[in-house]
Amino acid sequence: MRFRVELVFEEIVANIVRYAARPAGETHVEVLLETGPDVITLTFDDDGVAFDPCSRAAGSSADVPRPANLDEAPDGGFGLLMVHRTASKMSYRRTADARNHLTVELQAPTRSP
């Protein structure tokens, strides 16, 4: 579970820094981590450029061609795909005060007795 939380955190924050941050001025990012018995929820809130990650790479690799081998694999382009495949639920909204609000829910794996 720790790996999954770190993956989602790193990919989403990296995308905010790379793509949502405004070139001139500051971009503010807040991250909230909530834990429950069976679920961990990460909430990302930023004042960057509008972007809905839920509408991109929605669990399929249709937008990203599969390389024949690692030498042909592009650098990057798989982050949102990994987040979609890791998350049990994702939701995005652009707030009235022009903020991106993304919630990513990670379901704890079921344990065998």
Steps between C-alpha positions, in 0.01 A plus 500: 500500500786737579640459150160579348458815712850619409441430130176701492651784703813527287323475164226753581733755662749462213220566249387808691856635505564418132168592341275701734756737649472848358823617334490842668415502866434241764285189491366378831441130559335339801489125560280331756553134594217324681524145625222262586488129580457397135578810297752781466386821333735761355353839416699740284403866475690750288450839338670409174373472145180294470561133423273200556718188542186285525426565132846383392630143480190376678643161579596407146818538306318611183674840501845351559640261239653186649874484426650179367779516761648728766741662252200624297299610804451877527620692802178569690141495387389218728446688828126559476450150366673360810292724729177388331594136534603544864196700614169343592326834442595844366305822474588847374330835506598855417383715788322836478819669622701351208669215684558141393362254755595134446410214732665159460377207707713191555328188626701284737569153358288225650687275736468127515428351845 
